[in-house]
Amino acid sequence: MSKVWSEAKRFIKEEDAIGTVEMILILVVLIGLVIVFRDQLTTLVNGIFQRIATDSAAV
């Protein structure tokens, strides 16, 4: 049982964090998506805020 436990600890230590390169790639992809869909996102967010404003005025 102790060998299994030590192997599990070793595996967890190897896989415990996201690398810097992976994090940068994820951020680049997200920023790219925001740039590509900027107009659609702006329209969506404005619509959501307008609905919140009209619904909160009704309360």
N, C-alpha and C positions, 0 to 999 in steps of 0.2 A: 504494500500500500504506500509506503514511503517513496518508492521509486515513481509511482504514478503521480504522487503529489509534487515531487520535485520536477518532473517533466511538465506538469501543468503550470507550475510557477515559471519555468523557463519559457514556455510558449506565451504566457501572458506578458512577460517582460519584453519579449520580442515585438509584440503586436500592440503595445499600450498607447501609442500616440500617432496622430496624423502627421506626416512629414510636412516640412515647410513648402516643398515643391507642390505637393498635392493641394495644400491650402491656397497657394497662389493661383494654381490652375482653376480651382473652384471659383475664386473671386473674379478671375478674368472672364470666365464663362458667364457668371451672373451679371457682371457689368456690361458685357456684350449684349446679353439678352435685354437688359434695361435700355440700352442705347437703341437696339433694333426696334423694340416695341414701345418706345417712349410715348408716342402719340396715343396708342391704345391704352397704355397705363394711365396717362393723364386724364383721358376721357373717363375711364373706369373710376378713378379716385375722385374726380370731380362729381360724378354721378352719385357715388356713395355719400360724399359730404353733403350734397344737396338733399338727398333723401333723409339723412340724419337731421339736417336743419329743419326740414318741413315736418318730419315726425316729432321732433322735440318741441316745435311750436304748437303742435296739436295737444301736447300734454300740458 
